[in-house]
Amino acid sequence: MANMMDEFEALLNESFEMDTPEEGSVVKGKVIAIEAGQAIIDVGYKMEGRVELKEFADPGEAPKIEVGDEVEVFLRSGRKLPRRSGYLS
């Protein structure tokens, strides 16, 4: 049992050392869903964000984005949201 607790403690400490991105940084993410006019982007770091589909379209054209696409996004804050989600652009 003590060994399992030691392993858990090591994993927990490792998670605190992860380099999490700050607001205002650009990170790579993967489109995991498209719903309600927004792309849901997994940027790792145990968080997801949403980007309006119009951000992926040229004026007057349909958005050029699909589930599975890798994109670069700008992390920004927005309205108060549930934990582990945020707005991207």
HELIX and SHEET records of a PDB file:
HELIX    1   1 ALA A    2  GLU A   17  1                                  16    
HELIX    2   2 LEU A   53  PHE A   56  5                                   4    
SHEET    1   A 6 VAL A  26  GLU A  35  0                                        
SHEET    2   A 6 GLN A  38  ASP A  42 -1                                        
SHEET    3   A 6 GLU A  48  GLU A  52 -1                                        
SHEET    4   A 6 SER A  85  LEU A  88  1                                        
SHEET    5   A 6 GLU A  70  ARG A  76 -1                                        
SHEET    6   A 6 VAL A  26  GLU A  35 -1                                        
END                                                                             
